[in-house]
Amino acid sequence: MECYINGLGSIGIQSLGFNVWIDEPCIINTSNKVAHPSYRELIPAGALRRMSTSVKMGIYAAHQAMQEAHVNYPDAIITGTGLGCLQDSEKFLDTMIENDEEYLTPTSFIQSTHNTVAAQIALQLGCKAYNFTYVNGANSFEAALFDAMLQTTSFGANSVLVGGIDETSTQFDRLFQLSGLYKTEGASIDFKHPSSPGACLAEGANFFVLSNERQQESYAQLVDVHYFNLPQETVLSEVEGFLGRNSLQIEDIDLVFLGYNANSQDQGFFETYASLFPASSHAYYQHLSGSFFTASAFGLKLAAEVLKLQQLPSNIIYNDIKPKQLKTILLINQSRGVDNSLVLIQSC
């Protein structure tokens, strides 16, 4: 049984409805905040006040995806997040310190769990179907996507809502900057020749509706997902094995989407992957989305749009090779050489 992407929903640092083919993107900074839409049409004002950024983004992006796919109640809701609802975690810890660990209200603690977004979406929809959240570092979204694909191809789910969400928070962001994960203020930003460590911090939510039925307006076919930590042998053997089980060779890949993130410490890993596809066109996307644990979901969203429209926007092309056709796209992401993922999609 096959799996198709029938709906997309996205909120990020670009303006709502951002069109990469037409619109001028905002300038990427070392730290980037989401461009919030109006949530009042979807979320009651009383509830909205208590919701973190992740929950608001997730509900809105999920609604977009389901509306586009003409789905009211999915057969499963699956999310991936690297860090969960950091803002509520931070709020609870601050209150604990201020009150000397006494007279604490549990609301922020309850809402700080990683599965809060999937749960809130289900509550909004009144959906009691399969509900699962994956927390697996930079592979969090890919783990959720793999489960969603299995639900449609092996377990009979007709429509599955799957997404990746991550938010920023003041105190935790400073810690991540100190650790070198994200750039400090004033650091140089260059996605093709990075000279400073750390990625460009951002936040966002990207959702998809997967189905085992192809629709007239389907974006693409999701063919396969593979994620791993360190390669068993080499990245070449991982890539060749992944393509081989899908009856493909390296030469069959028309476009490679790589998660270049302007981090000088990660550049070598991405260049190793890029060197495996010397005849393919290469594209990148984190100069549009910024970097967060589930930013690869934005890459999938962009790649699916490329296949549907059969047009490659000039501002995401990374090398000088123009694709002869846009049929098969391989998305490759990694973090510090540890969390690696391969996602294969084709036109339908």
N, C-alpha and C positions, 0 to 999 in steps of 0.2 A: 504494500500500500504506500502511496506517495504522500508528501507533505507540502502544502503550499502556504505562502504568506499572503493573506487576504486583506489585512488591514494594518495600518501604522499609526502610532501616536507618539509625539515627541515634544518635550519641553527641555530647553537648555539655555545656554548663555546667549544664543542668537534670538532675535525677535520671534514671536509666535507666528507660524506660517512662513518662516524663512525659506526662500527658494534659492538653492545654491547656484542655479543656472542664471538667475536674474538679479537677485539682491546682493548688495555690498555687505560682506560680513563685518561684524564688529571687530575691533582690534583686540587681539589676544594679549592678556597681561599675565603677570606671575600669579595673580589670584583673580578668579572670575566668578561672579555671582549669576544665578539664574535670572532670566528675564520673565518675571511672573505675569501670567495673564490674569484676567478677572475670574475668580473661582466662584463668585456668588451665584451663578446660574446653576451650579452643580452641588454646592455644599452650603447648608444652612449657616447663617452668620454666627450663631451660637457655637456650633461645632468648629467652624473655621478658625475661631480665635484660639482654640486649644490644639490645633493641628500643627505639626512640624512641617518643614519644607518638603521632606520626603513624602509624607502622606498626601499633601496637597498636589505635588507634582504627579505622584503615582495615580491618584484618582483621576486627574485631568487627562493625562496621557493615555490611561486605560480606556477612558470614555471615548477619546478620539479614535483609537484603534477599533473598538467595537462598533462605533457608529459607522466607520468606513467599511467595515466587513459585514454590516447589517446583522450583528449578533447582539442579543439582549442578555442572555444568560449563558456564559461559556460552560463547557463541561469540565473545565479545570482552570485554576488560577495559580500560576507559578511565577515566582519572582526570584531574582538574584540581587544580592547587595554585598558590597565588600565590608561596609562599616555600619550599616543599619541607620537608625535614627539618632545620630550623634547629638543633635541639639537637645533632645530630651534627656539623653544620658548626661550631658554637660549641665543641664538645668538641675537635675536631681543631685549631682555631686556638689554643685555650688550651694544648694540649699542645705545639704548635709553639713557642709563646713560652716555655713553661716549660723545654723541652729545648733551647732555642737552635737550633731547626730540625734537630736530630740525633736519630737513633734513634727515628724516628716509626713507630708501627704504622699500617697503612693502613685498619684496620677502620672507624673513624669517617668517614674520607674516602670510602670506598666506599659507606657507608650514607647519606651526606649528599646524594646526588643526588636530584633531584626525582622520578624514576621509581621510587624504592625501594618505595613503597607498592604500586603496581600490580604490581611484580615479586614482592614478598613474598606478595601475595594469590595470584598465579599459582603460586608455589612451594608454598604451602599446599594448593592445590587440585590440583596436578599438571596445570595447564592450560597448553597450548602454543598457544593461540589468539592472535589479534590482540591486541596489548598496546601501549597508547599513553598518554602523559601530556602534557597541555597546560599550559604556563606562560605565562599571558597577562594578568598583573595581575588586576584585579577581574573580568575576563571569562574567567578560567581555567576555571571550571566550565561556563560557557555554551559555550565552545569544545569542551569534552569532550562536553557534552550534544548539541551539533549533530552531532558526529561519530557519536555513539551512535545518534541518530535516522536518520542516513544509512545506517548499517550495517543497521538493521532495515528501512528503507523502500526502499533502493536496492541493497543488496548481499546480501540474502537471509539475514541473521543472524536466527535465531529468538529468541535471548535475549542481551541485552547488559547487562553490569554496568558502571554508570557512577557516579562519585562525585566529591565535592569534599572535600579535606582540607587543614587548616592547623593548625599548632601554635604555641605561644608559646615564647620562650626568654629568659633573663634579660638577657644583654648586648644582643642585637639589639632587644629590646623597649625598652630605654632609648634606643637610637638612634632608633627610630621615634617615641618620645615627644618627643625633642628636635626631630625634624623636623616635629612637629605632626600626624602621621598619627593618633596615639592620644593620649588625654587623660593629663595628668599627675595624680598622686595628689592628691585633694582638690578637683579641678575639679567644677563643677556638672554634673549630668546631667538633661537634660530633652529628651525625644524629640519633643515637639510645639512647644516654643518654646526651642530651644537657645541658650545665651548664651556657651558656651565652645567653643574649637576642639578638634578631635580627636574620634575615635570611642572607644567603650568596648571595649578590647582583649579578645579571647577566642580560643577554639580549638574545633575540632569536626570531625566527619566525618559526611557524609550520603551514603548510597548508594541507588541505584535499579536495579531490573531492568526494562529495556525489552524489549518484545516486539512482533512484528507480529501476534500473535494475542491477541484479547481473551479474558480469563478471567472467570468469574463474579464473582471478587473483585477485579477490576481497579480501580485507584483513579481513573484519568482517562486521557483520550487526550491525548498530547503532539502538538499541532497544528503548531507552528512555533517556530523559534528564530532570533533575529537579534541580532548584536552588532556594535558599531562604536565607533570612537574619536570624534572630533568629527563631528557631523552634517554631511552634505553641504550642506544648506541650513539647516533648522531642525529642532528635535525634533518639531514638529508634522508636517512633511513625512515624517520618518522613521516616525512612528507611523502616519500615514494610509497610507503606502505599504505598511507591514508588514501592517496590517489589510486593506487593499485586495486584496492578493494572496491573502488567505484569505477573500475575499468577505464581509468584515465592515466595519462602520463604528464610529465611536467610541461611538455610542449602543447598540451591541450588547454592550458590555462590562458584565457584571453586577458584577464586583468587580475592583479594581485593587490589587495587592500592591506596595507601594513600600518600598524599602530604607532608610527613615529611620534614621539612625544617631546622632542627638544631636550631630552635628558642625555647628556654626554656619556653617562654611565650605561645607558641602554642602547645607544646608537650602534655599537658593534654587533649586538645580538640581532638587531633588525637588518643590518647590512649582510650578515651571514645568510639570513633567510632570503633577502633580495637577490643575492648572488646565485641562488638556485634557479632563478627564472630570468636568465639573460635576454630572452626573446620576448618576454611579456611586458605589457604596460604596467607600471606601478602607480598606485594612488595612495593618498594619505588623508586623514580626516581630523586629527586632534588639534590642528590649527583652527578648526571651526568649532569644536566641541569643548576644548580644554581636556584636562586629564582627571579621571577619577576611576575607581576600581571597575566600574561597569561601562566605561566609555566605548568599549567595543560594540555595545548595543547600538550606539549612534552610527558606528561604521557599518553595521548590518543594515540599518535603516537607509543609509545613503546608497549602499551597494544595491539594495532591492529597488530603489528608485531609478538607479542607472539602468538596470535590466528592463524595467517596465517601460521607460521612456526611450531606451536604446540611444542614449546620448551621454557622453562623458564630459562633465563640466571642466573647463580649462583650469580652474583654480584648485583642483584636487589632484592634478596629474603630477607625479613626483619625478619621473624620468622623461626622456625624450622620445620614447617609443609610443606610437599611436596604435591602438588595437585594430586588427583587421575586422573583427566582429566583436559583439558583446553577447556572448552566449554563456560562458563559464567564468565565474568569479570565485577566487579563493581569498578568504579573509584570514590574516595571520596576526596574532597578538601575543605579546609576552611581557613579563615584568621581571626585570633583573635576572633574566635567564632562568627563572624558576617556574613561574606559571606560564605555560605555553598553550595556545589553542589554535585549531584549524577549523574553519567553517566553510563549507562548499555550497554554493547556490548556483542555479542555472535558470535561464529564461524559460518561460512556459507559454 
